[in-house]
């Protein structure tokens, strides 16, 4: 049976427990995880050879970190993952607002307790989740929010202003012996940046003219958009200098990484009686839209195109297919080309255009979608292999498809159209009529974007012809 945890400072001393700094703790646990071959940052995709090695270096060096990157590059998620490098729990003096080290308390209350009761002072055990605090930097953030303020109620109770016990501690002291993260650092007012620098570097802070010295043990990490951090001069130089490592994040560098993130992060539900299958080419098209958007001159690249665009687009396309299956009474849900316009709603609000002209979002998204379909189709097929089918269209063949057309309609098309059966087989779409429907639409749309077929949008359906 495991022995009970120490409950007083004396018991803690007799147990041989050693208190170490938070940077030493992070470093120790990082080394242990690497030796055991454990994944350091679960759920972080695409940073294995770029960002994560730099984070490891910073932790091994005991350096504070600032992550630079456009929105939607997993900066906050990576920072929150640092909590996994903390010990499961640490001892603190019971009731302390700033998680005091039982062996060397820094706040007046705890110093007085230890002076009066010595080793009989009670301790609590603080879990790692409670040792992380995060603040979004906004222009209205105050020194009181981050560092502290004189509590008028405590003054009214009879304490002098010079009494340290009148202070209500802010967010940073309350995460003493833990990790403090500040998002969008450049949005902090300069005078607040000065206060942040002081508490990081000199640990000498004035609150309402009362000077206290807080030798806090805090690992400080921050995020910023490179445009704000490097070009607009919104960071005071001493604060820049304080961060040991400046690490540049990035968007997924391959379609495969983007797809892995989409699948990992999308919202899922238990839908009784419905089976959802998303063909690989549909996933590739959605990921390709984001990749093309990140290179588009029509889109503000300083703002970026978040991975959340891909995730939301993936969710919307599946939902559109689900809506059709429910209406038609089909059990197998497979997205088609006619579901892809659903991404317009989930993309338009997440991109910033270079032009302020109204109504251009839809045109730009449609153009990105066409290019994404073309690139994806050309990875699977060569247009020449459908030459017999194209000849039939030139002979007057017309084919209509639609968002709400039953899957059985496409099974019939597959059998009637030259070369379509072989194309569907190439896509491995034989498992259900819904999969066949998706494959048939992909081939027809691929021929259209390659300028072999014309496409006419009609109410409730799409007509392909020569």
TORKOL-4160 file (C-alpha; in steps of 0.2 Angstrom, whole numbers, padded with zeros to 4 digits, m for minus):
466
<pt num="1" X="0000" Y="0000" Z="0000"/>
<pt num="2" X="0007" Y="0017" Z="m0005"/>
<pt num="3" X="0012" Y="0028" Z="0010"/>
<pt num="4" X="0001" Y="0044" Z="0012"/>
<pt num="5" X="0007" Y="0060" Z="0005"/>
<pt num="6" X="0015" Y="0072" Z="0017"/>
<pt num="7" X="0003" Y="0085" Z="0024"/>
<pt num="8" X="0014" Y="0097" Z="0033"/>
<pt num="9" X="0031" Y="0105" Z="0030"/>
<pt num="10" X="0040" Y="0094" Z="0042"/>
<pt num="11" X="0033" Y="0078" Z="0034"/>
<pt num="12" X="0038" Y="0085" Z="0017"/>
<pt num="13" X="0056" Y="0088" Z="0024"/>
<pt num="14" X="0057" Y="0070" Z="0031"/>
<pt num="15" X="0051" Y="0062" Z="0015"/>
<pt num="16" X="0066" Y="0070" Z="0006"/>
<pt num="17" X="0056" Y="0079" Z="m0007"/>
<pt num="18" X="0066" Y="0092" Z="m0016"/>
<pt num="19" X="0058" Y="0108" Z="m0023"/>
<pt num="20" X="0065" Y="0113" Z="m0040"/>
<pt num="21" X="0062" Y="0127" Z="m0052"/>
<pt num="22" X="0048" Y="0126" Z="m0065"/>
<pt num="23" X="0061" Y="0127" Z="m0079"/>
<pt num="24" X="0071" Y="0113" Z="m0071"/>
<pt num="25" X="0055" Y="0103" Z="m0069"/>
<pt num="26" X="0050" Y="0105" Z="m0087"/>
<pt num="27" X="0068" Y="0101" Z="m0093"/>
<pt num="28" X="0069" Y="0085" Z="m0082"/>
<pt num="29" X="0052" Y="0079" Z="m0088"/>
<pt num="30" X="0056" Y="0082" Z="m0106"/>
<pt num="31" X="0072" Y="0072" Z="m0105"/>
<pt num="32" X="0063" Y="0058" Z="m0097"/>
<pt num="33" X="0050" Y="0058" Z="m0110"/>
<pt num="34" X="0063" Y="0058" Z="m0124"/>
<pt num="35" X="0072" Y="0044" Z="m0116"/>
<pt num="36" X="0056" Y="0034" Z="m0115"/>
<pt num="37" X="0052" Y="0038" Z="m0133"/>
<pt num="38" X="0035" Y="0046" Z="m0128"/>
<pt num="39" X="0026" Y="0058" Z="m0139"/>
<pt num="40" X="0030" Y="0076" Z="m0132"/>
<pt num="41" X="0015" Y="0085" Z="m0139"/>
<pt num="42" X="0001" Y="0074" Z="m0144"/>
<pt num="43" X="m0011" Y="0081" Z="m0157"/>
<pt num="44" X="0002" Y="0093" Z="m0164"/>
<pt num="45" X="0004" Y="0088" Z="m0183"/>
<pt num="46" X="0017" Y="0094" Z="m0195"/>
<pt num="47" X="0029" Y="0102" Z="m0183"/>
<pt num="48" X="0040" Y="0087" Z="m0179"/>
<pt num="49" X="0055" Y="0092" Z="m0190"/>
<pt num="50" X="0053" Y="0111" Z="m0188"/>
<pt num="51" X="0045" Y="0119" Z="m0173"/>
<pt num="52" X="0046" Y="0105" Z="m0160"/>
<pt num="53" X="0065" Y="0103" Z="m0160"/>
<pt num="54" X="0066" Y="0122" Z="m0157"/>
<pt num="55" X="0054" Y="0121" Z="m0142"/>
<pt num="56" X="0064" Y="0106" Z="m0135"/>
<pt num="57" X="0080" Y="0117" Z="m0137"/>
<pt num="58" X="0072" Y="0131" Z="m0128"/>
<pt num="59" X="0066" Y="0120" Z="m0113"/>
<pt num="60" X="0083" Y="0112" Z="m0112"/>
<pt num="61" X="0091" Y="0129" Z="m0112"/>
<pt num="62" X="0079" Y="0136" Z="m0099"/>
<pt num="63" X="0073" Y="0149" Z="m0110"/>
<pt num="64" X="0056" Y="0158" Z="m0111"/>
<pt num="65" X="0048" Y="0156" Z="m0128"/>
<pt num="66" X="0038" Y="0167" Z="m0140"/>
<pt num="67" X="0029" Y="0159" Z="m0155"/>
<pt num="68" X="0027" Y="0169" Z="m0170"/>
<pt num="69" X="0014" Y="0164" Z="m0183"/>
<pt num="70" X="m0002" Y="0169" Z="m0192"/>
<pt num="71" X="m0019" Y="0163" Z="m0185"/>
<pt num="72" X="m0023" Y="0145" Z="m0185"/>
<pt num="73" X="m0006" Y="0138" Z="m0183"/>
<pt num="74" X="m0008" Y="0128" Z="m0167"/>
<pt num="75" X="0002" Y="0141" Z="m0157"/>
<pt num="76" X="m0010" Y="0141" Z="m0142"/>
<pt num="77" X="m0012" Y="0122" Z="m0143"/>
<pt num="78" X="0006" Y="0119" Z="m0142"/>
<pt num="79" X="0008" Y="0131" Z="m0127"/>
<pt num="80" X="m0006" Y="0122" Z="m0118"/>
<pt num="81" X="0003" Y="0105" Z="m0121"/>
<pt num="82" X="0018" Y="0111" Z="m0111"/>
<pt num="83" X="0007" Y="0107" Z="m0096"/>
<pt num="84" X="0011" Y="0089" Z="m0099"/>
<pt num="85" X="0029" Y="0092" Z="m0095"/>
<pt num="86" X="0025" Y="0097" Z="m0077"/>
<pt num="87" X="0025" Y="0085" Z="m0063"/>
<pt num="88" X="0008" Y="0078" Z="m0059"/>
<pt num="89" X="0007" Y="0088" Z="m0043"/>
<pt num="90" X="0018" Y="0099" Z="m0032"/>
<pt num="91" X="0017" Y="0104" Z="m0014"/>
<pt num="92" X="0012" Y="0122" Z="m0009"/>
<pt num="93" X="0008" Y="0130" Z="0008"/>
<pt num="94" X="m0010" Y="0127" Z="0011"/>
<pt num="95" X="m0021" Y="0142" Z="0007"/>
<pt num="96" X="m0008" Y="0152" Z="m0002"/>
<pt num="97" X="m0014" Y="0163" Z="m0016"/>
<pt num="98" X="0003" Y="0162" Z="m0025"/>
<pt num="99" X="0007" Y="0143" Z="m0023"/>
<pt num="100" X="0022" Y="0146" Z="m0011"/>
<pt num="101" X="0036" Y="0134" Z="m0010"/>
<pt num="102" X="0034" Y="0126" Z="0007"/>
<pt num="103" X="0053" Y="0127" Z="0010"/>
<pt num="104" X="0055" Y="0146" Z="0005"/>
<pt num="105" X="0039" Y="0155" Z="0005"/>
<pt num="106" X="0039" Y="0173" Z="m0003"/>
<pt num="107" X="0022" Y="0180" Z="0002"/>
<pt num="108" X="0020" Y="0189" Z="0019"/>
<pt num="109" X="0006" Y="0178" Z="0025"/>
<pt num="110" X="0016" Y="0162" Z="0022"/>
<pt num="111" X="0032" Y="0169" Z="0029"/>
<pt num="112" X="0022" Y="0174" Z="0045"/>
<pt num="113" X="0015" Y="0156" Z="0046"/>
<pt num="114" X="0032" Y="0148" Z="0044"/>
<pt num="115" X="0039" Y="0160" Z="0057"/>
<pt num="116" X="0025" Y="0155" Z="0069"/>
<pt num="117" X="0022" Y="0137" Z="0067"/>
<pt num="118" X="0038" Y="0131" Z="0058"/>
<pt num="119" X="0037" Y="0113" Z="0052"/>
<pt num="120" X="0019" Y="0111" Z="0057"/>
<pt num="121" X="0012" Y="0122" Z="0043"/>
<pt num="122" X="0000" Y="0112" Z="0033"/>
<pt num="123" X="0003" Y="0110" Z="0014"/>
<pt num="124" X="m0008" Y="0105" Z="m0001"/>
<pt num="125" X="m0004" Y="0096" Z="m0017"/>
<pt num="126" X="m0007" Y="0107" Z="m0033"/>
<pt num="127" X="m0011" Y="0097" Z="m0049"/>
<pt num="128" X="m0002" Y="0101" Z="m0065"/>
<pt num="129" X="m0018" Y="0108" Z="m0073"/>
<pt num="130" X="m0020" Y="0121" Z="m0060"/>
<pt num="131" X="m0002" Y="0128" Z="m0064"/>
<pt num="132" X="m0006" Y="0135" Z="m0081"/>
<pt num="133" X="m0014" Y="0152" Z="m0084"/>
<pt num="134" X="m0017" Y="0161" Z="m0100"/>
<pt num="135" X="m0022" Y="0179" Z="m0105"/>
<pt num="136" X="m0027" Y="0186" Z="m0121"/>
<pt num="137" X="m0018" Y="0203" Z="m0123"/>
<pt num="138" X="m0030" Y="0217" Z="m0127"/>
<pt num="139" X="m0028" Y="0236" Z="m0125"/>
<pt num="140" X="m0038" Y="0236" Z="m0109"/>
<pt num="141" X="m0027" Y="0224" Z="m0100"/>
<pt num="142" X="m0021" Y="0232" Z="m0084"/>
<pt num="143" X="m0006" Y="0230" Z="m0072"/>
<pt num="144" X="m0020" Y="0225" Z="m0059"/>
<pt num="145" X="m0025" Y="0211" Z="m0071"/>
<pt num="146" X="m0007" Y="0204" Z="m0073"/>
<pt num="147" X="0002" Y="0209" Z="m0057"/>
<pt num="148" X="m0010" Y="0215" Z="m0044"/>
<pt num="149" X="m0019" Y="0229" Z="m0035"/>
<pt num="150" X="m0022" Y="0236" Z="m0018"/>
<pt num="151" X="m0038" Y="0228" Z="m0011"/>
<pt num="152" X="m0049" Y="0242" Z="m0004"/>
<pt num="153" X="m0059" Y="0230" Z="0007"/>
<pt num="154" X="m0043" Y="0224" Z="0016"/>
<pt num="155" X="m0038" Y="0242" Z="0019"/>
<pt num="156" X="m0055" Y="0245" Z="0026"/>
<pt num="157" X="m0053" Y="0231" Z="0038"/>
<pt num="158" X="m0039" Y="0241" Z="0046"/>
<pt num="159" X="m0023" Y="0237" Z="0037"/>
<pt num="160" X="m0011" Y="0250" Z="0032"/>
<pt num="161" X="m0008" Y="0253" Z="0013"/>
<pt num="162" X="0011" Y="0249" Z="0016"/>
<pt num="163" X="0005" Y="0232" Z="0023"/>
<pt num="164" X="0009" Y="0218" Z="0009"/>
<pt num="165" X="m0007" Y="0209" Z="0015"/>
<pt num="166" X="m0018" Y="0223" Z="0007"/>
<pt num="167" X="m0012" Y="0217" Z="m0010"/>
<pt num="168" X="m0024" Y="0207" Z="m0021"/>
<pt num="169" X="m0012" Y="0197" Z="m0033"/>
<pt num="170" X="m0015" Y="0197" Z="m0052"/>
<pt num="171" X="m0014" Y="0182" Z="m0064"/>
<pt num="172" X="0005" Y="0181" Z="m0065"/>
<pt num="173" X="0008" Y="0179" Z="m0046"/>
<pt num="174" X="m0006" Y="0167" Z="m0045"/>
<pt num="175" X="0003" Y="0155" Z="m0057"/>
<pt num="176" X="0019" Y="0156" Z="m0047"/>
<pt num="177" X="0028" Y="0139" Z="m0050"/>
<pt num="178" X="0019" Y="0136" Z="m0066"/>
<pt num="179" X="0017" Y="0142" Z="m0084"/>
<pt num="180" X="0010" Y="0159" Z="m0089"/>
<pt num="181" X="0005" Y="0161" Z="m0107"/>
<pt num="182" X="0000" Y="0178" Z="m0115"/>
<pt num="183" X="m0008" Y="0177" Z="m0133"/>
<pt num="184" X="m0006" Y="0191" Z="m0145"/>
<pt num="185" X="0007" Y="0200" Z="m0135"/>
<pt num="186" X="0009" Y="0215" Z="m0147"/>
<pt num="187" X="m0009" Y="0221" Z="m0142"/>
<pt num="188" X="m0003" Y="0225" Z="m0124"/>
<pt num="189" X="m0001" Y="0243" Z="m0120"/>
<pt num="190" X="0018" Y="0248" Z="m0119"/>
<pt num="191" X="0016" Y="0253" Z="m0100"/>
<pt num="192" X="0009" Y="0235" Z="m0097"/>
<pt num="193" X="0024" Y="0228" Z="m0107"/>
<pt num="194" X="0035" Y="0237" Z="m0096"/>
<pt num="195" X="0027" Y="0229" Z="m0081"/>
<pt num="196" X="0028" Y="0212" Z="m0089"/>
<pt num="197" X="0046" Y="0214" Z="m0092"/>
<pt num="198" X="0049" Y="0220" Z="m0074"/>
<pt num="199" X="0041" Y="0205" Z="m0067"/>
<pt num="200" X="0050" Y="0193" Z="m0079"/>
<pt num="201" X="0067" Y="0201" Z="m0077"/>
<pt num="202" X="0069" Y="0211" Z="m0061"/>
<pt num="203" X="0055" Y="0204" Z="m0051"/>
<pt num="204" X="0053" Y="0222" Z="m0044"/>
<pt num="205" X="0035" Y="0228" Z="m0045"/>
<pt num="206" X="0026" Y="0244" Z="m0039"/>
<pt num="207" X="0008" Y="0242" Z="m0035"/>
<pt num="208" X="m0001" Y="0259" Z="m0031"/>
<pt num="209" X="0016" Y="0266" Z="m0026"/>
<pt num="210" X="0020" Y="0251" Z="m0014"/>
<pt num="211" X="0035" Y="0242" Z="m0019"/>
<pt num="212" X="0036" Y="0223" Z="m0016"/>
<pt num="213" X="0049" Y="0211" Z="m0022"/>
<pt num="214" X="0042" Y="0195" Z="m0029"/>
<pt num="215" X="0055" Y="0182" Z="m0034"/>
<pt num="216" X="0042" Y="0173" Z="m0044"/>
<pt num="217" X="0046" Y="0156" Z="m0052"/>
<pt num="218" X="0036" Y="0157" Z="m0069"/>
<pt num="219" X="0039" Y="0150" Z="m0086"/>
<pt num="220" X="0033" Y="0164" Z="m0098"/>
<pt num="221" X="0027" Y="0160" Z="m0115"/>
<pt num="222" X="0019" Y="0171" Z="m0128"/>
<pt num="223" X="0011" Y="0171" Z="m0145"/>
<pt num="224" X="0011" Y="0185" Z="m0159"/>
<pt num="225" X="0007" Y="0188" Z="m0177"/>
<pt num="226" X="0023" Y="0191" Z="m0186"/>
<pt num="227" X="0016" Y="0207" Z="m0194"/>
<pt num="228" X="0012" Y="0215" Z="m0177"/>
<pt num="229" X="0028" Y="0209" Z="m0169"/>
<pt num="230" X="0041" Y="0213" Z="m0182"/>
<pt num="231" X="0035" Y="0227" Z="m0193"/>
<pt num="232" X="0024" Y="0239" Z="m0183"/>
<pt num="233" X="0036" Y="0242" Z="m0168"/>
<pt num="234" X="0023" Y="0237" Z="m0156"/>
<pt num="235" X="0034" Y="0228" Z="m0144"/>
<pt num="236" X="0046" Y="0237" Z="m0133"/>
<pt num="237" X="0064" Y="0231" Z="m0136"/>
<pt num="238" X="0068" Y="0225" Z="m0118"/>
<pt num="239" X="0054" Y="0214" Z="m0118"/>
<pt num="240" X="0059" Y="0206" Z="m0135"/>
<pt num="241" X="0076" Y="0204" Z="m0128"/>
<pt num="242" X="0069" Y="0194" Z="m0113"/>
<pt num="243" X="0062" Y="0180" Z="m0123"/>
<pt num="244" X="0076" Y="0167" Z="m0125"/>
<pt num="245" X="0069" Y="0159" Z="m0141"/>
<pt num="246" X="0058" Y="0166" Z="m0155"/>
<pt num="247" X="0051" Y="0151" Z="m0164"/>
<pt num="248" X="0041" Y="0153" Z="m0181"/>
<pt num="249" X="0026" Y="0142" Z="m0183"/>
<pt num="250" X="0019" Y="0138" Z="m0200"/>
<pt num="251" X="0004" Y="0130" Z="m0209"/>
<pt num="252" X="0003" Y="0112" Z="m0214"/>
<pt num="253" X="0017" Y="0109" Z="m0227"/>
<pt num="254" X="0008" Y="0095" Z="m0236"/>
<pt num="255" X="m0010" Y="0090" Z="m0241"/>
<pt num="256" X="m0008" Y="0075" Z="m0230"/>
<pt num="257" X="m0004" Y="0085" Z="m0215"/>
<pt num="258" X="m0019" Y="0096" Z="m0218"/>
<pt num="259" X="m0030" Y="0081" Z="m0220"/>
<pt num="260" X="m0024" Y="0073" Z="m0204"/>
<pt num="261" X="m0028" Y="0089" Z="m0194"/>
<pt num="262" X="m0046" Y="0090" Z="m0202"/>
<pt num="263" X="m0050" Y="0072" Z="m0197"/>
<pt num="264" X="m0043" Y="0075" Z="m0180"/>
<pt num="265" X="m0051" Y="0091" Z="m0176"/>
<pt num="266" X="m0068" Y="0090" Z="m0184"/>
<pt num="267" X="m0084" Y="0089" Z="m0174"/>
<pt num="268" X="m0091" Y="0071" Z="m0173"/>
<pt num="269" X="m0108" Y="0065" Z="m0168"/>
<pt num="270" X="m0116" Y="0048" Z="m0165"/>
<pt num="271" X="m0129" Y="0047" Z="m0179"/>
<pt num="272" X="m0139" Y="0030" Z="m0177"/>
<pt num="273" X="m0142" Y="0021" Z="m0193"/>
<pt num="274" X="m0130" Y="0032" Z="m0204"/>
<pt num="275" X="m0113" Y="0027" Z="m0210"/>
<pt num="276" X="m0102" Y="0042" Z="m0215"/>
<pt num="277" X="m0088" Y="0039" Z="m0228"/>
<pt num="278" X="m0078" Y="0053" Z="m0235"/>
<pt num="279" X="m0068" Y="0048" Z="m0251"/>
<pt num="280" X="m0049" Y="0053" Z="m0251"/>
<pt num="281" X="m0051" Y="0064" Z="m0266"/>
<pt num="282" X="m0065" Y="0074" Z="m0257"/>
<pt num="283" X="m0053" Y="0077" Z="m0242"/>
<pt num="284" X="m0039" Y="0082" Z="m0254"/>
<pt num="285" X="m0050" Y="0095" Z="m0263"/>
<pt num="286" X="m0054" Y="0103" Z="m0246"/>
<pt num="287" X="m0036" Y="0103" Z="m0240"/>
<pt num="288" X="m0031" Y="0110" Z="m0257"/>
<pt num="289" X="m0043" Y="0124" Z="m0256"/>
<pt num="290" X="m0034" Y="0130" Z="m0241"/>
<pt num="291" X="m0017" Y="0127" Z="m0248"/>
<pt num="292" X="m0021" Y="0138" Z="m0264"/>
<pt num="293" X="m0029" Y="0151" Z="m0253"/>
<pt num="294" X="m0013" Y="0153" Z="m0244"/>
<pt num="295" X="m0005" Y="0158" Z="m0260"/>
<pt num="296" X="m0019" Y="0168" Z="m0268"/>
<pt num="297" X="m0015" Y="0186" Z="m0272"/>
<pt num="298" X="m0034" Y="0190" Z="m0268"/>
<pt num="299" X="m0032" Y="0185" Z="m0250"/>
<pt num="300" X="m0023" Y="0195" Z="m0236"/>
<pt num="301" X="m0008" Y="0183" Z="m0232"/>
<pt num="302" X="m0003" Y="0194" Z="m0217"/>
<pt num="303" X="m0019" Y="0189" Z="m0209"/>
<pt num="304" X="m0017" Y="0171" Z="m0215"/>
<pt num="305" X="m0029" Y="0156" Z="m0219"/>
<pt num="306" X="m0031" Y="0147" Z="m0203"/>
<pt num="307" X="m0032" Y="0128" Z="m0203"/>
<pt num="308" X="m0049" Y="0131" Z="m0195"/>
<pt num="309" X="m0055" Y="0135" Z="m0213"/>
<pt num="310" X="m0051" Y="0117" Z="m0218"/>
<pt num="311" X="m0059" Y="0110" Z="m0203"/>
<pt num="312" X="m0075" Y="0120" Z="m0205"/>
<pt num="313" X="m0076" Y="0116" Z="m0223"/>
<pt num="314" X="m0074" Y="0097" Z="m0220"/>
<pt num="315" X="m0088" Y="0098" Z="m0207"/>
<pt num="316" X="m0100" Y="0108" Z="m0219"/>
<pt num="317" X="m0097" Y="0096" Z="m0234"/>
<pt num="318" X="m0101" Y="0081" Z="m0223"/>
<pt num="319" X="m0116" Y="0090" Z="m0216"/>
<pt num="320" X="m0123" Y="0094" Z="m0233"/>
<pt num="321" X="m0121" Y="0075" Z="m0238"/>
<pt num="322" X="m0129" Y="0070" Z="m0222"/>
<pt num="323" X="m0144" Y="0082" Z="m0225"/>
<pt num="324" X="m0146" Y="0073" Z="m0242"/>
<pt num="325" X="m0145" Y="0056" Z="m0235"/>
<pt num="326" X="m0158" Y="0060" Z="m0222"/>
<pt num="327" X="m0170" Y="0067" Z="m0235"/>
<pt num="328" X="m0168" Y="0053" Z="m0247"/>
<pt num="329" X="m0168" Y="0039" Z="m0234"/>
<pt num="330" X="m0151" Y="0033" Z="m0238"/>
<pt num="331" X="m0140" Y="0025" Z="m0224"/>
<pt num="332" X="m0123" Y="0028" Z="m0232"/>
<pt num="333" X="m0117" Y="0046" Z="m0232"/>
<pt num="334" X="m0104" Y="0050" Z="m0245"/>
<pt num="335" X="m0100" Y="0068" Z="m0250"/>
<pt num="336" X="m0101" Y="0073" Z="m0269"/>
<pt num="337" X="m0095" Y="0087" Z="m0279"/>
<pt num="338" X="m0112" Y="0095" Z="m0278"/>
<pt num="339" X="m0109" Y="0096" Z="m0259"/>
<pt num="340" X="m0093" Y="0106" Z="m0261"/>
<pt num="341" X="m0102" Y="0123" Z="m0263"/>
<pt num="342" X="m0106" Y="0121" Z="m0244"/>
<pt num="343" X="m0089" Y="0127" Z="m0241"/>
<pt num="344" X="m0093" Y="0145" Z="m0246"/>
<pt num="345" X="m0102" Y="0149" Z="m0230"/>
<pt num="346" X="m0088" Y="0142" Z="m0219"/>
<pt num="347" X="m0074" Y="0150" Z="m0229"/>
<pt num="348" X="m0080" Y="0168" Z="m0233"/>
<pt num="349" X="m0080" Y="0173" Z="m0215"/>
<pt num="350" X="m0063" Y="0166" Z="m0211"/>
<pt num="351" X="m0053" Y="0175" Z="m0225"/>
<pt num="352" X="m0048" Y="0193" Z="m0227"/>
<pt num="353" X="m0048" Y="0200" Z="m0245"/>
<pt num="354" X="m0035" Y="0212" Z="m0252"/>
<pt num="355" X="m0050" Y="0221" Z="m0260"/>
<pt num="356" X="m0064" Y="0228" Z="m0250"/>
<pt num="357" X="m0076" Y="0226" Z="m0265"/>
<pt num="358" X="m0093" Y="0218" Z="m0258"/>
<pt num="359" X="m0098" Y="0200" Z="m0264"/>
<pt num="360" X="m0081" Y="0195" Z="m0270"/>
<pt num="361" X="m0079" Y="0181" Z="m0257"/>
<pt num="362" X="m0090" Y="0169" Z="m0266"/>
<pt num="363" X="m0082" Y="0172" Z="m0283"/>
<pt num="364" X="m0064" Y="0169" Z="m0275"/>
<pt num="365" X="m0070" Y="0153" Z="m0266"/>
<pt num="366" X="m0078" Y="0146" Z="m0281"/>
<pt num="367" X="m0062" Y="0149" Z="m0291"/>
<pt num="368" X="m0051" Y="0141" Z="m0278"/>
<pt num="369" X="m0063" Y="0126" Z="m0278"/>
<pt num="370" X="m0062" Y="0124" Z="m0296"/>
<pt num="371" X="m0043" Y="0125" Z="m0296"/>
<pt num="372" X="m0042" Y="0112" Z="m0281"/>
<pt num="373" X="m0054" Y="0100" Z="m0291"/>
<pt num="374" X="m0042" Y="0101" Z="m0306"/>
<pt num="375" X="m0026" Y="0098" Z="m0296"/>
<pt num="376" X="m0034" Y="0083" Z="m0287"/>
<pt num="377" X="m0042" Y="0076" Z="m0302"/>
<pt num="378" X="m0026" Y="0077" Z="m0312"/>
<pt num="379" X="m0017" Y="0067" Z="m0298"/>
<pt num="380" X="m0029" Y="0052" Z="m0301"/>
<pt num="381" X="m0032" Y="0053" Z="m0319"/>
<pt num="382" X="m0026" Y="0058" Z="m0336"/>
<pt num="383" X="m0040" Y="0067" Z="m0346"/>
<pt num="384" X="m0036" Y="0056" Z="m0362"/>
<pt num="385" X="m0042" Y="0040" Z="m0353"/>
<pt num="386" X="m0060" Y="0047" Z="m0355"/>
<pt num="387" X="m0059" Y="0051" Z="m0373"/>
<pt num="388" X="m0073" Y="0039" Z="m0378"/>
<pt num="389" X="m0084" Y="0047" Z="m0365"/>
<pt num="390" X="m0079" Y="0065" Z="m0371"/>
<pt num="391" X="m0084" Y="0059" Z="m0389"/>
<pt num="392" X="m0101" Y="0054" Z="m0384"/>
<pt num="393" X="m0104" Y="0071" Z="m0376"/>
<pt num="394" X="m0098" Y="0079" Z="m0393"/>
<pt num="395" X="m0111" Y="0068" Z="m0401"/>
<pt num="396" X="m0125" Y="0076" Z="m0391"/>
<pt num="397" X="m0125" Y="0067" Z="m0374"/>
<pt num="398" X="m0131" Y="0077" Z="m0359"/>
<pt num="399" X="m0130" Y="0071" Z="m0341"/>
<pt num="400" X="m0138" Y="0079" Z="m0326"/>
<pt num="401" X="m0133" Y="0077" Z="m0308"/>
<pt num="402" X="m0139" Y="0086" Z="m0293"/>
<pt num="403" X="m0137" Y="0088" Z="m0274"/>
<pt num="404" X="m0153" Y="0079" Z="m0270"/>
<pt num="405" X="m0153" Y="0065" Z="m0284"/>
<pt num="406" X="m0154" Y="0048" Z="m0277"/>
<pt num="407" X="m0138" Y="0037" Z="m0278"/>
<pt num="408" X="m0147" Y="0024" Z="m0289"/>
<pt num="409" X="m0147" Y="0037" Z="m0303"/>
<pt num="410" X="m0128" Y="0037" Z="m0303"/>
<pt num="411" X="m0126" Y="0018" Z="m0303"/>
<pt num="412" X="m0137" Y="0019" Z="m0319"/>
<pt num="413" X="m0125" Y="0032" Z="m0326"/>
<pt num="414" X="m0110" Y="0023" Z="m0322"/>
<pt num="415" X="m0116" Y="0008" Z="m0333"/>
<pt num="416" X="m0121" Y="0018" Z="m0347"/>
<pt num="417" X="m0106" Y="0030" Z="m0349"/>
<pt num="418" X="m0091" Y="0024" Z="m0359"/>
<pt num="419" X="m0076" Y="0023" Z="m0347"/>
<pt num="420" X="m0085" Y="0028" Z="m0332"/>
<pt num="421" X="m0085" Y="0011" Z="m0324"/>
<pt num="422" X="m0066" Y="0010" Z="m0326"/>
<pt num="423" X="m0064" Y="0027" Z="m0318"/>
<pt num="424" X="m0075" Y="0022" Z="m0303"/>
<pt num="425" X="m0065" Y="0007" Z="m0301"/>
<pt num="426" X="m0049" Y="0017" Z="m0301"/>
<pt num="427" X="m0056" Y="0027" Z="m0286"/>
<pt num="428" X="m0061" Y="0011" Z="m0277"/>
<pt num="429" X="m0079" Y="0017" Z="m0276"/>
<pt num="430" X="m0088" Y="0000" Z="m0277"/>
<pt num="431" X="m0094" Y="m0002" Z="m0259"/>
<pt num="432" X="m0111" Y="0007" Z="m0261"/>
<pt num="433" X="m0122" Y="0017" Z="m0273"/>
<pt num="434" X="m0118" Y="0033" Z="m0263"/>
<pt num="435" X="m0099" Y="0030" Z="m0266"/>
<pt num="436" X="m0102" Y="0027" Z="m0284"/>
<pt num="437" X="m0112" Y="0043" Z="m0285"/>
<pt num="438" X="m0098" Y="0053" Z="m0278"/>
<pt num="439" X="m0085" Y="0045" Z="m0290"/>
<pt num="440" X="m0096" Y="0049" Z="m0305"/>
<pt num="441" X="m0098" Y="0067" Z="m0300"/>
<pt num="442" X="m0080" Y="0069" Z="m0297"/>
<pt num="443" X="m0076" Y="0062" Z="m0315"/>
<pt num="444" X="m0088" Y="0073" Z="m0323"/>
<pt num="445" X="m0083" Y="0089" Z="m0314"/>
<pt num="446" X="m0064" Y="0084" Z="m0317"/>
<pt num="447" X="m0068" Y="0084" Z="m0336"/>
<pt num="448" X="m0077" Y="0101" Z="m0334"/>
<pt num="449" X="m0063" Y="0110" Z="m0325"/>
<pt num="450" X="m0051" Y="0103" Z="m0338"/>
<pt num="451" X="m0061" Y="0111" Z="m0351"/>
<pt num="452" X="m0068" Y="0095" Z="m0359"/>
<pt num="453" X="m0086" Y="0097" Z="m0354"/>
<pt num="454" X="m0097" Y="0112" Z="m0352"/>
<pt num="455" X="m0107" Y="0114" Z="m0336"/>
<pt num="456" X="m0124" Y="0123" Z="m0334"/>
<pt num="457" X="m0131" Y="0126" Z="m0317"/>
<pt num="458" X="m0150" Y="0124" Z="m0317"/>
<pt num="459" X="m0163" Y="0125" Z="m0303"/>
<pt num="460" X="m0159" Y="0110" Z="m0292"/>
<pt num="461" X="m0147" Y="0102" Z="m0303"/>
<pt num="462" X="m0131" Y="0103" Z="m0314"/>
<pt num="463" X="m0131" Y="0099" Z="m0333"/>
<pt num="464" X="m0115" Y="0093" Z="m0341"/>
<pt num="465" X="m0114" Y="0094" Z="m0360"/>
<pt num="466" X="m0101" Y="0096" Z="m0374"/>
